[in-house]
Amino acid sequence: MQKRNLKKCKLLIVILLLCAQLSAHSGMLWGEKNLRVAKTKWFDIIYPARCEESAAILYEKADTVYEEVTAQYGLTPSFRMPVVITPAVEQFNAFWTSLPYNHIALYDTGSSGSSELAVFSETLLSTFRHELTHAVTYNMKNGFWRGMGTIFGDCVVPGMLSVTTGMAEGATVTSESAAGEGRLNDEYAKHYVKQAKIEDKFPNYHDVSGAADIQPGGAPYFFNGAFHQWLQDNYGLDAYADFWWRVVNGKNFTISGAFKKAFGIKLKLAWSYFIDDYEVPEVAANPVRAGVVQDFFEPESDDYSELNNAGSYYASLTAGGDRLAWVDYFGGRVFTQNGKLFSQSGLSDAKLSNDGRFIAISYISGNAANEQARVKLYDFESDDFYSVRQHGLKEAVVLKSDGGWYLIGQKYNAQHYSIAVYKLLFNSKGRRVTGVEPVSEMVFDVETNPYAFTPLSDGTFAYLKKHALSYSLCVNSVDGTLLKEYAFPQGTTVRSLSYSESDDGSENLYFSYAQKGTMPRLGIMDAASGQFSLSTQDISGGVFEPVVWNGKVVYIGQFLRQSRILCMNNDSDYEEEVAVTVDSEESDDEDSEIINSPISDSYVSSNVSIPSKKFNPFPYLARGVFIPLCSYTTDYFGFNADSAKTYDAYFLAGATYITANPWTNGGTDLMQVTAGYNPFTNAIGSAITITKGTSTSLFNTQTQIKSEFDPDDEGWKQSGIISAISTTFEVGRISYLSFSNQAQALIGNQKEIAFSLYDVVSAQFSNIRRAGPGRFERAGLAVALSYGRYYDASFTDPSQALIDKSALAGAAKICIPRLLPIESKYGYTYNLPLTLDFSLFPSSSHYAYAFFGEEVADELNPKDRLGNVVFDGTVEIKAFSMDIQKAIPFLTAVYLNDFYVGVGYAATGTAGSASVQGFQTAKLGEYFKAIADGRGYYLDSVYLKGGLEFTPNIGIVAKSAFKMGMYIVYSYSLRTYENVKPTEYSNITVGFDVNF
C-alpha cells in the first residue's frame, strides 16, 4: 500500500512539474503577468493587460480584416486561430507560423517614422493584415489536404515545401498595399526596385526568392511585391488565386509549372514584361561619373572611390560641431571624418550632439529576456562611454542647451509614442556623465510618431512627426512645450532631418523627401520663415540623410547592393512652397499630453476595456503536429554499454506529437511527446521533451524525460532525464560570454540496477565580428573550454565504476580582416583575410589533410594506428572570393551564393604509442614530449582549398540561414605517417559544410 502511494506521489509530482513548465510564460512573453484572452468570431486575442488598448483595436476590426483578405482570393473565413500581442520585445516585428498550429504574433512596440514599415495609417491593423495574408494563402487547401491537416497538423501541406519567402511576401505586400497604403505605395520602399533597373542589375525571379545573403535584405519583399501587383493588375485576382491554389496543393511539380497553368504565360517571359513595364526616372546610373554629384572620400575623382565601391552599408549620417559621423552596419562600426571610432553590436543609429561633444548610439541589446532598445553615450572629451539605465529609448540624441546637456529620445507604450527628455548628470569635475535625470515626457495620440530628433543652436530641438500618413516638422523646448509646427504638402513622405547654421547666421533644416513617382530627393526648410524648398532633381541612389558639413551638403546614396557617401553640387533645381503652420496650442490639445518628471514607463492615455478572461494555456496544447513515427532511442550504458547496435536503438514504429503555447516562433518553446515499439528488442519507449527559454539567447533550456518497458516479462527496463541549459550575454560593446551545461542521468534494469551520469560544462568568450563589408572580413578572438565526465556504475556498489571517463578540451580562433591594407571591390575578396584555428583534444580531426598511406587509410579509424589526437590547427588565408548570387538556370532549386579559394597550413599532433586511457589533459605534457621524440606523430601539410556556398531555393528553406557548402582540398603533406611513399604526399579531400 505504501509503495502504491509512493508511486502516486511521484506521478503527481511529475504532472505538477510538467504543468508548471507548460503554463510558465517563456519566449516573447517571459516575465509578463496577467495574460488575458479576448475572443472574436475567428480569433483568440491573447495579450498582457497592459496591452489592452492594442488588443481593443484588433478586437474591433480583426474579423473584418479576415473577411477582406479572404475575399481577395474568392474565399470566406474558414478557420480560427490565436493572435498574440507582446509588449516585451522592443524591436518592431510580427510573424505567422503554422508550426505547431496556425497563429500570429505581433510585437506591440514602436518603430521609427523613417523605417521601412512606416507606411501605414493604422500600423497594428496593417501589420496584422500582412501576417493574416500568410495564414490565408498557405491554407488555401483542397479537401484532401484539409483532411490531412486536420489529422496531422496545420503545417502539413505541399505549399510548405514549395512556397518560397519571395512568393509568400509577394502576396502579403500586395495585400497590405491594396487600399493605397503599404510598401507598394511608398517611394522609399520602391527605391531598390527602381535602382535595380536604373543600374541595369535587375535580378531574375528565382534570384529574389530569399536565398541571397547580400543587400538589400528586403529584396524578397520589394521585388516580389511589385511583381505580384503587376500580375494582379494584368491577369486579375482569379488567376492569381488559382496560382496560389495550385502551388499550395502541389498540383504542379514546380512553381513555374503552376505559373504557366494559372496565367497562361511562362514565368520567365512574364518577369521580362514586368521589368519592361516598371517605370523609373531617366537618370545616369553613376551620378559621380555623370558629374551630377561628388564622391565624399575623393571629391576630385570622376568615379567612385575605393571606400564607396567596397560594398559598405552606410547609414545614420550626422553632423555636429566640427564633426561628421556615420555608421557602417557591417560590424556596427561608427566612423568620423578622421576614421573608425568604435563598434557596437546591435547598432541601429548614431547621432552627434549640436556641439559635437557627444555621440548617442541607439542599439538593440540581447542582455534581457527579450530584445531591449538601449542607448549609450560616447563623450569625445573624456573618451568614455555611459550606458543609459533606462531601456525602451530609441533614436536618441544629445542637445546642449543653456549650459547643460539633455538626452532626447522616442519611447512607446501601448499604441502611444512619446518624446522623453532627460538631463545629463556629471561628476564633480564635470568631465564624466554619471547619470540622467528625467525632465519631461510628451505623450502623443494613437498613430502619431515623433522621430528624427535634431538639436538646434538656440537650445530647442526639431523633429519630424508622422500622423497616420501626414507629415510635419515640429520644434520643441526641453520642457515639452511645442513651439512651432509646419505641415508638409500632402502626399510628401519625409525620412530624415538635420540642421545647419551658416556663417551669415541663416539657419536651415535639411531633409530627405519623396512624392509619388520621384526618387528620394533633397529638401530644405528655412528655420526663420518655415518656407520649404524642394529639389526637383532625381539622382541615382536617391538622397538619404542629407547634412551640411564644411559648407557642402553630404548625403547617403542607396544603390542596389551598397550605399555610398556623396556630396551635392550646388546647382540643384528647387521648387519653393510655403509651409502650412499648425497652431501649436491646438496641436498640443489634440495630439499630445505633457507629463512632468518622473517619466512614466506605463502611461496609457485612455482607459479601454474589452470582454476578456484569464488566459488558460491548456486548450491550445490540444492543437499540434502529429507524426506517425517515433523518435525515441534506447540508451546503452552500464553493463550494456558495449552491446549497442544501430537497428536496436531506434523506435520508429509509433507516434510523435508536438505542441506549444501560441507564441512560439515554430522553433523554440515547444513540447514534444513520443512513444513507440521496437520489435528488435521487444520494448516500448516513451519520452517528453520541453524546450523553454527567453526569446534572446540569455537563457534557454531543453529537458527530456524518458522511459522504456518490456511489455512481456522484464517490465521496466530503463529511465532517464536529459537536460541542456545555455546562456549567452553581451560584455562591453562587441564581446560575448556563453556558458552551457549538458547533463543526463540514466538508470536501468540490466544484470542488476545500473546508473549512468554524464555532464559537460562549456564556456566561451568571443569578440569576433564583421570588420568590413567583405564576405570574409572578420576581426577578433574566440576562446572556448569544455569539461566533461561520464560515469557508469552499479547501484549495488556505486564506487566501483564500470565506466569512468573525463576530458578537458579547448579551442581558440583568431581572425584578421585583411593582410593587405586595401578595400576589395564589392562582390570580391582579394585583401587576404586570415583565420587561425586551434583545438586541443578535438572530438574529431582533419588529420592535417595528410595522407597516411594505403595501410592506415583503409582502416575505419586512423586513431587506432596514430593514437589519441592531441591538437588540430590551421592557418588559412582567403586568397580570392567572388559573389555569384544567382539561381542555377534550369536548376533553380539551387541558389549559388559565392565561390572562394583559400590557401593554408594545417597541423595535427597525435600521441602515437604514448596514448593511454583516462583523463587526457593530465597527460598533455607527456603527449607533447611523445610528439617531439617520435613516439607520437606531427602531421602537417600546405593546402589549396576551393569552396562553393549555396542555398536550397525551395519552400521554407529558401533562406540564407540554410546556406551550406561543398569544398575540395588539395594538400601536400610535409610530415606524415612513417610508411607513406614519396609519391603519396599529395592528397585530395572532398567535404560538405552545413551552417545551420
Stockholm file with secondary structure:
# STOCKHOLM 1.0

chainA/1-996         MQKRNLKKCKLLIVILLLCAQLSAHSGMLWGEKNLRVAKTKWFDIIYPARCEESAAILYEKADTVYEEVTAQYGLTPSFRMPVVITPAVEQFNAFWTSLPYNHIALYDTGSSGSSELAVFSETLLSTFRHELTHAVTYNMKNGFWRGMGTIFGDCVVPGMLSVTTGMAEGATVTSESAAGEGRLNDEYAKHYVKQAKIEDKFPNYHDVSGAADIQPGGAPYFFNGAFHQWLQDNYGLDAYADFWWRVVNGKNFTISGAFKKAFGIKLKLAWSYFIDDYEVPEVAANPVRAGVVQDFFEPESDDYSELNNAGSYYASLTAGGDRLAWVDYFGGRVFTQNGKLFSQSGLSDAKLSNDGRFIAISYISGNAANEQARVKLYDFESDDFYSVRQHGLKEAVVLKSDGGWYLIGQKYNAQHYSIAVYKLLFNSKGRRVTGVEPVSEMVFDVETNPYAFTPLSDGTFAYLKKHALSYSLCVNSVDGTLLKEYAFPQGTTVRSLSYSESDDGSENLYFSYAQKGTMPRLGIMDAASGQFSLSTQDISGGVFEPVVWNGKVVYIGQFLRQSRILCMNNDSDYEEEVAVTVDSEESDDEDSEIINSPISDSYVSSNVSIPSKKFNPFPYLARGVFIPLCSYTTDYFGFNADSAKTYDAYFLAGATYITANPWTNGGTDLMQVTAGYNPFTNAIGSAITITKGTSTSLFNTQTQIKSEFDPDDEGWKQSGIISAISTTFEVGRISYLSFSNQAQALIGNQKEIAFSLYDVVSAQFSNIRRAGPGRFERAGLAVALSYGRYYDASFTDPSQALIDKSALAGAAKICIPRLLPIESKYGYTYNLPLTLDFSLFPSSSHYAYAFFGEEVADELNPKDRLGNVVFDGTVEIKAFSMDIQKAIPFLTAVYLNDFYVGVGYAATGTAGSASVQGFQTAKLGEYFKAIADGRGYYLDSVYLKGGLEFTPNIGIVAKSAFKMGMYIVYSYSLRTYENVKPTEYSNITVGFDVNF
#=GR chainA/1-996 SS CHHHHHHHHHHHHHHHHHHHHHHSCCBTTTTCCSEEEEECSSEEEEEEGGGHHHHHHHHHHHHHHHHHHHHHTTCCCCCCEEEEEESSCCSCCEEEECSSSCEEEEECCCCCTTSTTCCCSSHHHHHHHHHHHHHHHHTCCCHHHHHHHHHHCTTCSTHHHHCCHHHHHHHHHHHHTTTSCSGGGCTTTTHHHHHHHHTTCCCCGGGGSSCCCSSCTTHHHHHHHHHHHHHHHHHHHHHHHHHHHHHHTTCSSSHHHHHHHHHSSCHHHHHHHHHHHCCCCCCCSCTTTTTSEEESSCTTCSSCCSTTSSCCCEEEEEEETTEEEEEETTTTEEEETTEEEEECTTEEEEEECTTSSEEEEEEEECSSSSCEEEEEEEETTTTEEEECSCCSCEEEEEEEETTEEEEEEEEEETTEEEEEEEEEEECTTSCSEEEEEEEEEEEECTTEEEEEEEECTTSCEEEEEEETTEEEEEEECTTSCEEEEEECCTTCEEEEEEEEECTTSCEEEEEEEECTTCCCEEEEEETTTCEEEEECCCCTTCCEEEEEETTEEEEEEECSSCEEEEEECSCCCEEEEECEECCHHHHHHHHEEEEESSCCSSCCSSCCCCCCEECCSHHHHTCCEEESSCCCBCCCCGGGTTCCCHHHHBCCEEEEEEEECTTCCSSSSEEEEEEEEETTTTEEEEEEEEEEEBSSSSCEEEEEEEEEEETTTTEEEEEEEEEEEEEEEEETTTEEEEEEEEEEEEEEESSSEEEEEEEEEEEEEECCEECSSSTTCEEEEEEEEEEEEEEEEESSSTTSEEEEEEEEEEEEEEEESCSSSSCCCTTEECSCCEEEEEEESCSSCCGGGCCCCHHHHTSSCTHHHHCCEEEEEEEEEEEEEEEEEEEETTEEEEEEEEEEEEEEEEEEEECGGGCCSSCGGGGHHHHHHHHHHTSSEEEEEEEEEEEEEEEECSGGGCSGGGCEEEEEEEEEEEECCTTCCGGGCEEEEEEEEECC
#=GC SS_cons         CHHHHHHHHHHHHHHHHHHHHHHSCCBTTTTCCSEEEEECSSEEEEEEGGGHHHHHHHHHHHHHHHHHHHHHTTCCCCCCEEEEEESSCCSCCEEEECSSSCEEEEECCCCCTTSTTCCCSSHHHHHHHHHHHHHHHHTCCCHHHHHHHHHHCTTCSTHHHHCCHHHHHHHHHHHHTTTSCSGGGCTTTTHHHHHHHHTTCCCCGGGGSSCCCSSCTTHHHHHHHHHHHHHHHHHHHHHHHHHHHHHHTTCSSSHHHHHHHHHSSCHHHHHHHHHHHCCCCCCCSCTTTTTSEEESSCTTCSSCCSTTSSCCCEEEEEEETTEEEEEETTTTEEEETTEEEEECTTEEEEEECTTSSEEEEEEEECSSSSCEEEEEEEETTTTEEEECSCCSCEEEEEEEETTEEEEEEEEEETTEEEEEEEEEEECTTSCSEEEEEEEEEEEECTTEEEEEEEECTTSCEEEEEEETTEEEEEEECTTSCEEEEEECCTTCEEEEEEEEECTTSCEEEEEEEECTTCCCEEEEEETTTCEEEEECCCCTTCCEEEEEETTEEEEEEECSSCEEEEEECSCCCEEEEECEECCHHHHHHHHEEEEESSCCSSCCSSCCCCCCEECCSHHHHTCCEEESSCCCBCCCCGGGTTCCCHHHHBCCEEEEEEEECTTCCSSSSEEEEEEEEETTTTEEEEEEEEEEEBSSSSCEEEEEEEEEEETTTTEEEEEEEEEEEEEEEEETTTEEEEEEEEEEEEEEESSSEEEEEEEEEEEEEECCEECSSSTTCEEEEEEEEEEEEEEEEESSSTTSEEEEEEEEEEEEEEEESCSSSSCCCTTEECSCCEEEEEEESCSSCCGGGCCCCHHHHTSSCTHHHHCCEEEEEEEEEEEEEEEEEEEETTEEEEEEEEEEEEEEEEEEEECGGGCCSSCGGGGHHHHHHHHHHTSSEEEEEEEEEEEEEEEECSGGGCSGGGCEEEEEEEEEEEECCTTCCGGGCEEEEEEEEECC
//
